[in-house]
């Protein structure tokens, strides 16, 4: 799709990736109009690493195009359901004081109204009066996400761990609006007016400057001048201009409020953020592993174009679903050249008659993801008869064409293996390149990989040292503790990501989950009939393979059962606890796991329902005082340990 070249600094960063990539191969992938799931993952991880290191190789909009392609191939792909990992050259990650998540997105008032209905439903469930529900609307800054605890400035990282970039403040970076340090999450941004007047001749876009501010090496003199002039700032979300009103007034005056927020700040924004201000509702709604449920971002569709379809390409996902991708006459839209767009499913191709010669109206959702709004001129629909990966005859399943060849379809086999090791996350050896090579030699199943020997790996072309390292990694993956929900999620059952796995395992043991009926599953909060039916069928499909892998002897840690928690007689049983700061007796994740085992409910942020705030090192007084103002008991790490140990 684009022609890229790498600088020496970018090449050095690529070598630091978990699975180092060949630069020439990567350049080739960037130039291709069509990529499979494995290739997309390689491109996304490399592009994200370079961006997070302050050395971007593609634009944000181009990156989002690749994200959209992956979504249409496999909407449940783990890369899409985690905060994108950051990779900064020679930097070490540290635990964030508070979890930082991405934001759910909406592109129409109808979607916002659906979100409001979820807020109202949550309010009803906890007896909050509708008249007390306020919505806060703020500009969505298009900057570099960071977290300031008053002592350290962190990057967002993977949402749980980031990197110390306090050097930005040491270089003179100020808090916006003369604010104080320690106000939590925000964005590093630069004033639009300053960029246009002073820096536009030196930099293509402001994102390059945001990354340069936190670079480990010497700051560009023009960027340093912008910092000295107060044009570059850290803008805490807590200080943002906002419009807060009753939810009904927000809906009634939605367009005017969005326009007001869009013009409210002299910084690049890419939408507005809406969130409920009610702490009890926030606590009740909680979060997915990717987004807070009580918050949503609204983005705008502005431009459209009529574009001719050249071809409709079929791609096979890990689940066997065939995704249609329309190749287009290259067209400039909202500042980007669009040459392809994913079609929702093959029934849309069939009923809307999308094929070579069709003319479609194209929009970019939120000025990012290309989308077919309507078909202006139909044509003969282009439908595949056979799987593009294994040539098996395709079957219709609802709106989708499906490849039924679960065991021998290369696309399904390879991507299933990649998904397993990436989700398991406790070994570094089995990335896409290694898996691709193994599948070329007939390795099709997870248990087949664990049966490999050094001699057999060498016969595949791996060196002796590499082969032994891979065997060692397989042994490590069985010995290093892995949560039962993560182990189950690694098998890639549709609609059974980490969050749903954890819900199931709070009620049933790991092996028992495999035999759950639909009726038993729908009794668990969060599982609707349709989802339960799909999950039960998916579990049946992987049951034999699951048992074979499980019996290899993995070190699996068990999720605490909700029923067990109710009967525990510990000082924190039933209490809501929040951990913040750096702990000395173990990682925060370990302490949270222990608290759950003692019957506590662990939250990520303090609310009026929080009973205990457990503070480690480097916690700002602002956060501690805010908790005390809400009636929360604040304990040091040692005081907490004394409490649970009965001292």
C-alpha positions as CSV (number, residue, x, y, z in Angstrom):
1,X,0.0,0.0,0.0
2,X,2.9,2.4,0.7
3,X,6.6,2.6,0.1
4,X,8.7,2.8,3.2
5,X,12.4,3.0,4.0
6,X,14.1,2.5,7.4
7,X,16.7,4.7,9.1
8,X,19.5,3.2,11.2
9,X,17.7,4.1,14.4
10,X,14.5,2.4,13.2
11,X,16.5,-0.8,12.2
12,X,18.0,-0.9,15.7
13,X,14.5,-0.7,17.2
14,X,13.2,-3.5,15.0
15,X,16.0,-5.8,16.2
16,X,14.8,-5.3,19.7
17,X,11.4,-6.8,19.0
18,X,10.4,-10.1,20.6
19,X,10.5,-11.6,17.1
20,X,13.1,-9.5,15.2
21,X,11.9,-8.9,11.6
22,X,13.8,-8.7,8.4
23,X,13.7,-5.1,7.1
24,X,13.5,-6.0,3.5
25,X,10.6,-8.5,4.1
26,X,8.9,-5.8,6.2
27,X,9.3,-3.2,3.4
28,X,7.7,-5.7,1.0
29,X,4.7,-6.2,3.3
30,X,4.1,-2.5,3.7
31,X,3.9,-2.3,-0.1
32,X,1.3,-5.0,-0.6
33,X,-2.4,-4.2,-1.0
34,X,-3.5,-7.5,0.6
35,X,-2.1,-9.1,3.7
36,X,-3.0,-12.3,5.6
37,X,-3.5,-12.4,9.4
38,X,0.1,-13.3,10.1
39,X,1.5,-10.6,7.8
40,X,-0.8,-8.0,9.3
41,X,0.3,-8.8,12.8
42,X,3.9,-8.4,11.8
43,X,3.3,-5.0,10.2
44,X,1.2,-3.8,13.1
45,X,3.7,-4.8,15.8
46,X,6.6,-3.3,13.9
47,X,4.8,-0.1,13.2
48,X,3.6,0.3,16.8
49,X,7.1,-0.4,18.2
50,X,8.6,2.3,15.9
51,X,5.9,4.8,16.8
52,X,6.3,4.2,20.6
53,X,10.0,4.6,20.3
54,X,9.5,8.0,18.7
55,X,10.5,6.8,15.2
56,X,7.2,6.4,13.3
57,X,7.4,4.9,9.9
58,X,3.7,5.2,8.8
59,X,1.0,7.7,9.6
60,X,-1.7,7.1,12.3
61,X,-4.4,6.8,9.6
62,X,-2.4,4.1,7.8
63,X,-1.9,2.2,11.0
64,X,-5.6,2.3,11.7
65,X,-6.2,1.0,8.2
66,X,-4.2,-2.1,9.1
67,X,-6.1,-2.4,12.3
68,X,-9.4,-2.3,10.3
69,X,-8.1,-5.1,8.1
70,X,-7.2,-7.3,11.1
71,X,-10.7,-6.6,12.6
72,X,-12.4,-7.9,9.5
73,X,-10.3,-11.0,9.3
74,X,-10.7,-11.8,13.0
75,X,-12.6,-9.4,15.3
76,X,-11.6,-11.5,18.3
77,X,-7.9,-11.4,17.6
78,X,-6.0,-10.8,20.9
79,X,-4.0,-7.9,19.3
80,X,-7.3,-6.0,19.0
81,X,-8.3,-6.6,22.6
82,X,-5.3,-5.3,24.4
83,X,-3.7,-1.9,24.7
84,X,-1.0,-1.8,22.1
85,X,2.4,-2.5,23.6
86,X,5.0,0.2,23.7
87,X,8.6,-0.5,22.8
88,X,11.1,2.2,23.6
89,X,14.8,1.6,22.8
90,X,16.8,0.5,25.8
91,X,13.9,1.3,28.2
92,X,12.5,-0.9,31.0
93,X,8.9,-1.1,31.9
94,X,7.5,-0.3,35.3
95,X,4.0,-0.9,36.8
96,X,1.5,1.9,36.3
97,X,0.0,3.5,39.4
98,X,-3.4,3.0,37.7
99,X,-4.6,1.0,34.7
100,X,-4.9,3.0,31.5
101,X,-7.3,1.7,28.9
102,X,-8.3,2.5,25.4
103,X,-11.8,4.1,24.8
104,X,-14.8,2.5,23.1
105,X,-15.7,4.5,19.9
106,X,-19.0,5.6,18.4
107,X,-19.6,7.4,15.1
108,X,-23.3,8.4,15.4
109,X,-25.8,9.8,17.9
110,X,-27.7,6.5,17.7
111,X,-24.6,4.7,19.1
112,X,-24.3,7.3,21.9
113,X,-27.9,6.8,22.8
114,X,-27.3,3.1,23.1
115,X,-24.4,3.8,25.4
116,X,-26.6,6.1,27.5
117,X,-29.2,3.3,27.8
118,X,-26.4,1.1,29.2
119,X,-25.7,3.8,31.8
120,X,-29.4,4.0,32.7
121,X,-29.6,0.2,33.1
122,X,-26.6,0.2,35.4
123,X,-28.2,3.0,37.4
124,X,-31.4,1.1,37.8
125,X,-29.5,-2.0,38.9
126,X,-27.9,-0.1,41.8
127,X,-30.9,2.2,42.6
128,X,-29.4,5.4,41.4
129,X,-32.1,8.0,40.4
130,X,-32.1,9.0,36.8
131,X,-32.3,12.7,37.7
132,X,-28.8,12.3,39.3
133,X,-27.1,11.0,36.2
134,X,-24.7,13.6,34.7
135,X,-22.6,13.2,31.6
136,X,-19.2,15.0,31.3
137,X,-18.1,15.8,27.8
138,X,-14.5,16.8,27.0
139,X,-12.3,17.2,23.9
140,X,-10.5,13.9,23.0
141,X,-6.9,15.1,22.7
142,X,-4.9,13.6,19.9
143,X,-1.5,13.4,21.7
144,X,0.8,11.0,23.4
145,X,-0.9,9.2,26.3
146,X,0.9,9.4,29.7
147,X,0.3,9.1,33.4
148,X,1.7,11.5,36.1
149,X,1.6,10.4,39.7
150,X,3.4,13.5,41.0
151,X,6.9,11.9,41.0
152,X,7.1,9.9,37.8
153,X,5.7,10.4,34.3
154,X,4.8,7.1,32.6
155,X,3.9,6.0,29.1
156,X,0.6,4.1,28.7
157,X,2.5,0.9,27.7
158,X,0.2,-2.1,27.6
159,X,-2.2,-0.5,30.1
160,X,-0.6,-2.2,33.1
161,X,3.1,-1.4,32.6
162,X,4.7,1.6,31.0
163,X,8.0,3.3,30.9
164,X,9.5,6.1,33.0
165,X,9.6,9.3,30.8
166,X,10.1,11.7,33.7
167,X,12.9,13.2,31.6
168,X,10.2,15.1,29.7
169,X,9.5,17.2,32.9
170,X,13.3,17.5,33.5
171,X,13.5,19.1,30.0
172,X,11.0,21.8,31.1
173,X,7.7,20.3,30.1
174,X,4.9,22.0,32.0
175,X,1.4,20.9,33.1
176,X,-1.2,22.7,31.0
177,X,-3.1,25.6,32.5
178,X,-0.4,26.0,35.2
179,X,-1.7,22.8,36.8
180,X,0.0,20.9,39.5
181,X,1.8,17.5,39.1
182,X,0.1,14.3,40.1
183,X,-3.2,14.6,38.4
184,X,-3.1,11.2,36.8
185,X,-3.8,10.3,33.1
186,X,-3.4,12.9,30.3
187,X,-1.8,13.5,27.0
188,X,1.5,15.2,25.8
189,X,0.3,17.7,23.2
190,X,1.5,20.8,21.3
191,X,-0.5,23.9,20.5
192,X,-1.8,23.8,17.0
193,X,-1.2,27.6,16.4
194,X,2.4,27.2,17.5
195,X,3.0,24.2,15.3
196,X,1.5,25.9,12.2
197,X,3.4,29.1,12.8
198,X,6.8,27.8,14.0
199,X,7.3,24.1,13.5
200,X,5.4,23.0,10.4
201,X,8.4,23.7,8.1
202,X,10.5,21.3,10.2
203,X,8.0,18.5,11.0
204,X,5.3,16.8,8.9
205,X,2.9,16.5,11.8
206,X,2.6,17.2,15.5
207,X,2.8,13.5,16.4
208,X,6.5,13.4,15.5
209,X,7.1,16.2,18.0
210,X,5.1,14.5,20.8
211,X,7.3,11.4,20.4
212,X,10.5,13.5,20.2
213,X,9.7,15.2,23.6
214,X,10.2,11.9,25.4
215,X,13.1,10.6,23.3
216,X,15.9,9.2,25.4
217,X,18.6,11.0,23.4
218,X,19.1,14.8,23.0
219,X,16.0,16.6,22.1
220,X,15.8,18.4,18.7
221,X,16.5,22.1,19.2
222,X,13.2,23.2,17.7
223,X,11.3,20.8,20.0
224,X,13.3,22.1,23.0
225,X,12.4,25.6,22.0
226,X,8.7,24.7,21.9
227,X,9.0,23.2,25.4
228,X,10.7,26.4,26.6
229,X,8.0,28.5,25.0
230,X,5.3,26.5,26.8
231,X,3.8,25.3,23.5
232,X,4.4,21.6,24.5
233,X,2.6,20.6,27.6
234,X,1.3,17.6,29.6
235,X,-2.5,18.1,29.7
236,X,-4.2,16.0,32.5
237,X,-7.7,14.9,31.6
238,X,-8.8,16.3,35.0
239,X,-8.1,19.9,33.8
240,X,-9.8,19.7,30.4
241,X,-12.5,22.1,29.5
242,X,-15.8,20.2,29.8
243,X,-19.5,20.4,29.4
244,X,-21.3,18.6,32.2
245,X,-25.0,18.2,32.1
246,X,-27.9,15.9,32.7
247,X,-27.9,13.0,30.3
248,X,-31.1,14.0,28.6
249,X,-29.7,17.5,28.0
250,X,-26.6,16.0,26.5
251,X,-28.7,14.0,24.0
252,X,-31.0,16.9,23.2
253,X,-28.1,19.4,22.5
254,X,-25.6,16.8,21.3
255,X,-24.5,18.6,18.1
256,X,-24.0,21.9,19.8
257,X,-22.0,20.4,22.6
258,X,-19.7,18.5,20.2
259,X,-19.1,21.7,18.3
260,X,-18.4,23.6,21.5
261,X,-15.8,21.0,22.6
262,X,-14.3,20.7,19.2
263,X,-13.4,24.4,19.4
264,X,-12.5,24.5,23.1
265,X,-8.7,23.9,23.0
266,X,-5.8,25.0,20.8
267,X,-4.6,21.4,20.4
268,X,-5.3,18.6,17.9
269,X,-8.4,16.6,18.8
270,X,-9.9,13.6,17.1
271,X,-13.3,13.5,18.8
272,X,-14.9,14.1,22.2
273,X,-15.1,11.9,25.3
274,X,-18.3,11.2,27.2
275,X,-18.4,9.7,30.6
276,X,-20.7,9.4,33.5
277,X,-19.7,11.4,36.6
278,X,-21.4,9.0,39.1
279,X,-18.7,7.0,40.9
280,X,-21.1,4.3,42.0
281,X,-22.2,3.7,38.3
282,X,-18.5,3.6,37.3
283,X,-17.7,1.1,39.9
284,X,-20.8,-1.1,39.0
285,X,-20.1,-1.0,35.2
286,X,-16.4,-1.6,35.5
287,X,-14.3,-2.3,32.4
288,X,-13.6,-4.9,29.8
289,X,-9.9,-5.8,29.3
290,X,-9.8,-3.0,26.8
291,X,-12.3,-0.3,27.6
292,X,-14.1,1.4,30.5
293,X,-17.8,0.6,30.1
294,X,-18.8,4.0,31.6
295,X,-16.9,6.0,29.0
296,X,-17.1,6.4,25.2
297,X,-15.4,8.4,22.5
298,X,-17.5,10.1,19.7
299,X,-15.8,10.6,16.3
300,X,-17.1,12.2,13.2
301,X,-17.6,11.1,9.6
302,X,-17.0,14.1,7.4
303,X,-16.0,13.2,3.8
304,X,-17.2,10.6,1.4
305,X,-16.3,9.6,-2.2
306,X,-17.8,7.4,-5.0
307,X,-15.2,4.8,-5.9
308,X,-15.1,1.9,-8.4
309,X,-14.4,-1.6,-7.2
310,X,-11.7,-3.4,-9.1
311,X,-11.7,-6.8,-7.3
312,X,-13.1,-8.6,-4.3
313,X,-10.4,-10.7,-2.5
314,X,-11.2,-13.6,-0.1
315,X,-9.2,-14.0,3.0
316,X,-9.4,-16.9,5.5
317,X,-9.3,-16.1,9.2
318,X,-8.1,-18.3,12.1
319,X,-11.7,-19.3,12.8
320,X,-12.3,-20.4,9.2
321,X,-14.5,-17.4,8.3
322,X,-13.9,-16.0,4.9
323,X,-13.6,-12.2,4.8
324,X,-14.2,-10.2,1.7
325,X,-11.8,-7.3,0.9
326,X,-12.7,-4.9,-1.9
327,X,-9.8,-3.5,-4.0
328,X,-10.6,0.0,-5.2
329,X,-9.4,2.5,-7.7
330,X,-7.0,4.5,-5.4
331,X,-8.9,7.5,-4.1
332,X,-7.9,10.4,-1.8
333,X,-10.3,10.7,1.2
334,X,-9.8,12.8,4.3
335,X,-6.1,13.2,3.6
336,X,-5.3,9.5,2.9
337,X,-5.2,7.5,-0.2
338,X,-7.7,4.5,0.1
339,X,-7.1,1.5,-2.2
340,X,-9.0,-1.2,-0.3
341,X,-11.8,-1.6,2.1
342,X,-13.2,-4.6,4.0
343,X,-16.8,-5.6,3.3
344,X,-18.8,-6.7,6.3
345,X,-19.5,-10.3,5.2
346,X,-20.2,-12.2,2.0
347,X,-23.9,-11.9,2.3
348,X,-23.4,-8.2,1.8
349,X,-21.3,-8.9,-1.3
350,X,-24.1,-11.1,-2.6
351,X,-27.2,-9.0,-1.7
352,X,-25.6,-5.6,-2.5
353,X,-24.0,-7.0,-5.6
354,X,-20.4,-6.0,-5.0
355,X,-17.9,-7.0,-7.7
356,X,-15.6,-5.6,-10.3
357,X,-17.2,-2.5,-11.9
358,X,-19.5,-1.8,-8.9
359,X,-19.4,1.8,-7.6
360,X,-19.6,2.3,-3.9
361,X,-19.9,5.4,-1.6
362,X,-16.9,5.3,0.7
363,X,-16.6,7.1,4.1
364,X,-13.9,7.1,6.7
365,X,-15.3,6.3,10.1
366,X,-14.0,9.0,12.4
367,X,-11.7,10.0,9.6
368,X,-9.8,6.7,10.1
369,X,-11.4,3.4,9.1
370,X,-12.7,3.2,5.5
371,X,-16.2,1.9,5.2
372,X,-18.7,1.2,2.4
373,X,-21.7,3.5,3.2
374,X,-23.8,2.3,0.2
375,X,-23.6,0.7,-3.2
376,X,-24.3,3.3,-5.9
377,X,-24.0,1.1,-9.0
378,X,-24.3,-2.7,-8.4
379,X,-22.4,-5.3,-10.5
380,X,-22.1,-9.1,-10.7
381,X,-21.2,-10.2,-7.1
382,X,-17.8,-11.8,-6.8
383,X,-18.2,-14.9,-4.6
384,X,-15.5,-17.5,-4.0
385,X,-16.4,-21.2,-4.2
386,X,-13.3,-22.5,-2.5
387,X,-11.2,-21.5,0.5
388,X,-8.2,-19.3,-0.7
389,X,-5.9,-21.1,1.8
390,X,-6.8,-24.8,1.3
391,X,-9.2,-24.9,-1.7
392,X,-11.9,-26.7,0.3
393,X,-15.5,-26.1,-0.8
394,X,-17.0,-23.3,1.2
395,X,-20.2,-23.5,3.2
396,X,-22.7,-20.8,4.1
397,X,-23.2,-20.2,7.8
398,X,-25.7,-17.3,8.3
399,X,-24.2,-14.2,6.6
400,X,-20.8,-15.8,6.3
401,X,-18.9,-18.2,4.1
402,X,-17.0,-20.7,6.2
403,X,-14.1,-23.1,5.4
404,X,-15.1,-26.4,7.1
405,X,-11.5,-27.8,6.9
406,X,-10.6,-27.1,10.5
407,X,-7.6,-29.6,10.7
408,X,-5.8,-29.1,7.4
409,X,-6.5,-25.5,6.3
410,X,-3.1,-23.7,6.5
411,X,-4.6,-20.3,7.4
412,X,-6.6,-21.8,10.3
413,X,-3.8,-24.0,11.4
414,X,-1.0,-21.5,11.4
415,X,-3.0,-18.7,13.0
416,X,-4.4,-21.0,15.7
417,X,-0.9,-21.9,16.7
418,X,0.2,-18.3,16.7
419,X,-2.8,-17.3,18.8
420,X,-2.0,-20.0,21.4
421,X,1.5,-19.0,22.1
422,X,0.9,-15.3,22.0
423,X,-2.0,-15.6,24.4
424,X,-0.2,-18.0,26.7
425,X,2.5,-15.3,26.9
426,X,5.1,-17.2,29.0
427,X,7.7,-18.0,26.4
428,X,9.5,-16.0,23.7
429,X,10.4,-18.6,21.1
430,X,7.2,-19.4,19.1
431,X,6.3,-16.3,17.1
432,X,4.8,-16.1,13.6
433,X,8.1,-16.8,11.8
434,X,8.8,-20.0,13.8
435,X,5.2,-21.2,13.5
436,X,5.1,-20.5,9.8
437,X,8.2,-22.7,9.3
438,X,6.7,-25.5,11.5
439,X,3.5,-25.6,9.6
440,X,5.4,-25.9,6.3
441,X,6.8,-29.2,7.7
442,X,3.4,-30.5,8.6
443,X,3.1,-29.5,12.2
444,X,-0.7,-28.8,12.6
445,X,-1.6,-29.0,16.3
446,X,-0.5,-27.5,19.6
447,X,0.3,-30.9,21.1
448,X,2.4,-31.7,18.0
449,X,4.7,-28.8,18.8
450,X,5.2,-30.0,22.4
451,X,6.2,-33.4,21.0
452,X,9.1,-31.9,18.9
453,X,12.7,-32.9,19.6
454,X,15.9,-31.0,19.0
455,X,16.8,-33.5,16.3
456,X,13.5,-33.0,14.5
457,X,13.7,-29.2,14.7
458,X,17.2,-29.4,13.2
459,X,15.7,-31.5,10.3
460,X,13.4,-28.5,9.7
461,X,16.4,-26.3,9.1
462,X,16.8,-24.7,12.5
463,X,20.3,-24.6,13.9
464,X,21.4,-26.8,16.8
465,X,21.5,-23.9,19.3
466,X,18.1,-22.5,18.1
467,X,16.5,-25.9,18.2
468,X,17.7,-26.4,21.8
469,X,16.4,-23.0,22.8
470,X,13.0,-23.8,21.3
471,X,12.8,-27.0,23.3
472,X,13.8,-25.1,26.4
473,X,11.1,-22.5,25.7
474,X,8.5,-25.3,25.4
475,X,9.6,-26.7,28.8
476,X,9.4,-23.2,30.3
477,X,5.9,-22.7,29.0
478,X,4.8,-25.7,31.0
479,X,6.7,-24.7,34.2
480,X,6.0,-21.0,34.4
481,X,2.7,-20.4,36.1
482,X,-0.2,-19.3,33.8
483,X,-3.7,-18.3,34.8
484,X,-6.4,-20.8,34.0
485,X,-8.4,-18.2,32.1
486,X,-5.4,-17.3,30.0
487,X,-4.8,-21.0,29.2
488,X,-8.4,-21.5,28.2
489,X,-8.4,-18.3,26.1
490,X,-5.3,-19.4,24.2
491,X,-7.3,-22.1,22.3
492,X,-9.1,-19.3,20.5
493,X,-12.8,-20.3,20.9
494,X,-15.0,-17.7,19.3
495,X,-16.6,-15.2,21.8
496,X,-14.4,-16.6,24.5
497,X,-11.7,-14.0,25.2
498,X,-9.9,-13.5,28.5
499,X,-12.8,-11.7,30.2
500,X,-15.4,-14.4,29.4
501,X,-13.0,-17.1,30.4
502,X,-12.5,-15.5,33.8
503,X,-16.2,-15.2,34.3
504,X,-16.7,-18.9,33.6
505,X,-13.9,-20.0,35.8
506,X,-15.2,-18.0,38.7
507,X,-18.1,-20.5,38.7
508,X,-16.7,-23.7,37.3
509,X,-13.4,-25.6,37.3
510,X,-11.3,-25.6,34.1
511,X,-12.1,-29.1,32.9
512,X,-15.8,-28.7,33.8
513,X,-16.1,-25.7,31.5
514,X,-15.6,-28.0,28.5
515,X,-18.8,-29.9,29.3
516,X,-21.1,-26.9,30.2
517,X,-24.5,-26.9,28.5
518,X,-26.0,-23.7,27.0
519,X,-28.6,-23.6,29.8
520,X,-25.8,-23.7,32.5
521,X,-23.8,-21.0,30.8
522,X,-26.7,-18.5,30.4
523,X,-27.2,-18.7,34.1
524,X,-23.9,-16.9,34.5
525,X,-24.1,-13.1,34.4
526,X,-22.8,-11.8,31.0
527,X,-23.7,-14.7,28.8
528,X,-26.6,-14.4,26.4
529,X,-28.2,-17.3,24.6
530,X,-26.6,-16.7,21.2
531,X,-23.1,-16.3,22.8
532,X,-23.5,-19.3,24.9
533,X,-24.5,-21.5,22.0
534,X,-21.5,-20.3,20.0
535,X,-19.1,-20.9,22.9
536,X,-20.5,-24.4,23.7
537,X,-20.1,-25.4,20.1
538,X,-16.6,-23.9,20.0
539,X,-15.6,-25.8,23.2
540,X,-16.8,-29.0,21.7
541,X,-14.6,-28.5,18.7
542,X,-11.4,-28.0,20.7
543,X,-12.1,-30.4,23.5
544,X,-9.9,-33.3,22.2
545,X,-7.0,-31.0,21.5
546,X,-7.5,-29.2,24.8
547,X,-7.3,-32.4,26.8
548,X,-4.1,-33.5,25.0
549,X,-2.4,-30.2,25.8
550,X,-3.7,-30.0,29.3
551,X,-2.3,-33.4,30.1
552,X,1.2,-32.2,29.2
553,X,1.4,-30.9,32.7
554,X,1.1,-27.1,32.6
555,X,1.5,-25.1,35.9
556,X,-2.0,-23.6,35.9
557,X,-3.1,-21.2,38.6
558,X,-6.8,-21.4,39.5
559,X,-9.3,-18.5,39.4
560,X,-10.9,-17.9,42.8
561,X,-14.5,-19.0,42.8
562,X,-17.1,-16.4,43.8
563,X,-18.8,-18.9,46.0
564,X,-15.5,-19.5,47.9
565,X,-15.0,-15.8,48.4
566,X,-18.3,-15.4,50.1
567,X,-17.4,-17.9,52.8
568,X,-13.9,-16.7,53.5
569,X,-13.4,-15.2,56.9
570,X,-10.6,-12.8,56.3
571,X,-10.3,-9.1,57.4
572,X,-10.9,-8.0,53.7
573,X,-13.5,-10.6,52.7
574,X,-16.2,-8.7,50.8
575,X,-14.2,-5.4,50.9
576,X,-13.4,-3.3,47.8
577,X,-9.6,-2.7,47.7
578,X,-7.4,-0.7,45.4
579,X,-3.6,-1.0,45.1
580,X,-1.5,1.9,43.9
581,X,2.2,2.7,43.7
582,X,5.2,0.3,43.6
583,X,5.0,-2.6,46.1
584,X,8.0,-4.1,47.9
585,X,6.6,-7.5,48.8
586,X,5.7,-8.6,45.3
587,X,4.2,-7.2,42.1
588,X,0.9,-5.4,42.3
589,X,-0.7,-8.2,40.1
590,X,0.4,-10.8,42.7
591,X,-1.0,-8.8,45.6
592,X,-4.3,-8.3,43.7
593,X,-4.5,-12.0,43.1
594,X,-3.9,-12.7,46.8
595,X,-6.5,-10.2,47.8
596,X,-9.1,-11.9,45.6
597,X,-8.1,-15.2,47.2
598,X,-8.9,-13.6,50.6
599,X,-12.4,-12.7,49.4
600,X,-11.8,-9.1,48.4
601,X,-13.1,-7.3,45.3
602,X,-10.2,-5.6,43.6
603,X,-10.9,-2.4,41.8
604,X,-8.6,-0.3,39.6
605,X,-9.7,3.1,40.7
606,X,-11.0,4.6,44.0
607,X,-14.7,5.4,44.3
608,X,-17.2,5.9,47.1
609,X,-17.5,2.1,47.4
610,X,-13.8,1.5,48.0
611,X,-13.0,0.3,51.5
612,X,-9.2,0.3,51.4
613,X,-6.6,2.1,49.3
614,X,-3.2,0.2,49.7
615,X,-0.3,2.5,48.9
616,X,3.2,1.5,47.8
617,X,6.0,3.8,47.0
618,X,5.8,7.1,45.0
619,X,2.1,7.8,45.6
620,X,1.1,11.4,45.4
621,X,-0.6,13.2,48.3
622,X,-3.3,14.3,45.9
623,X,-4.5,10.8,45.3
624,X,-4.3,9.9,49.0
625,X,-6.2,13.0,50.1
626,X,-8.8,12.4,47.4
627,X,-9.4,8.9,48.7
628,X,-9.7,10.0,52.3
629,X,-12.2,12.7,51.3
630,X,-14.4,9.8,50.0
631,X,-14.1,8.0,53.3
632,X,-11.7,5.4,52.1
633,X,-9.2,3.9,54.7
634,X,-5.7,4.4,53.4
635,X,-3.1,1.8,54.4
636,X,0.6,1.5,53.7
637,X,1.8,-1.8,52.2
638,X,3.0,-2.9,55.6
639,X,-0.2,-1.9,57.4
640,X,-2.1,-3.9,54.8
641,X,0.1,-7.0,55.3
642,X,-0.3,-6.7,59.1
643,X,-4.1,-6.5,58.6
644,X,-4.4,-9.7,56.5
645,X,-1.9,-11.5,58.7
646,X,-3.9,-10.7,61.8
647,X,-1.3,-8.5,63.5
